[in-house]
Amino acid sequence: MRIDYRKLGLKPHEYRCVSDEAFRLGRLTVLRSFLDRNRLFHSDIGLIRFEVQARQNLATAIARLDPLNGFSSL
């Protein structure tokens, strides 16, 4: 599966009816589930070229959303 991780930083239009807090918690759950995977990329090229940076990006996004680290609005 290929995911445009840049879009994970935006609250999509279709979720406007969801409260910011509910969206934040749901997004945290999804991002943490990605980080818990053994591999983010199934191809060896993706693993070699992008895995480390992708994991750093996910960790940064999680830290920004985690209330223990100070939550910035969506």
C-alpha positions in Angstrom: 0.0 0.0 0.0 1.3 3.5 -0.8 0.3 6.4 1.3 0.9 10.1 0.8 2.1 10.8 4.3 2.0 14.6 3.7 -1.7 14.4 3.7 -1.7 12.9 7.2 -0.8 16.4 8.5 -4.1 17.9 7.3 -7.7 17.5 8.6 -9.5 16.4 5.4 -12.7 18.2 4.4 -14.7 15.0 4.8 -13.9 15.0 8.6 -15.1 18.5 9.3 -18.1 17.1 11.3 -15.6 15.3 13.6 -14.3 17.4 16.6 -10.7 18.4 16.6 -10.1 16.3 19.7 -11.7 13.1 18.2 -9.7 13.6 15.0 -6.5 14.2 16.9 -7.0 11.0 18.9 -7.9 9.0 15.8 -4.9 10.3 13.9 -2.6 9.5 16.9 -3.9 5.9 16.8 -3.3 5.5 13.1 0.2 7.1 13.2 1.2 4.9 16.1 -0.1 1.8 14.3 2.2 2.7 11.4 5.2 3.1 13.7 4.4 -0.2 15.4 4.9 -2.1 12.1 8.0 -4.0 11.5 8.4 -2.4 8.1 6.6 0.7 6.6 7.7 -0.2 3.1 7.3 -3.6 1.5 9.9 -3.1 -1.2 13.5 -3.4 -0.3 14.2 -0.1 -2.1 11.6 1.6 0.0 13.0 0.1 3.1 16.6 1.1 2.3 15.8 4.6 1.0 12.9 5.8 3.1 12.3 3.8 6.2 14.5 5.7 8.6 13.2 9.1 7.6 9.6 8.0 7.5 9.9 6.7 11.0 11.4 10.0 12.1 8.6 11.9 10.4 6.0 9.7 12.1 7.6 10.1 15.5 7.6 13.9 15.0 4.0 14.0 14.0 3.1 11.8 17.0 5.0 14.1 19.4 3.2 17.1 18.0 -0.2 15.5 18.6 0.5 13.9 22.0 -0.9 16.1 24.7 2.1 15.3 26.9 4.3 17.1 24.4 1.9 20.1 24.0 -0.8 19.9 21.3 -0.8 22.4 18.5 -4.1 22.9 16.8 -4.9 21.1 13.5 
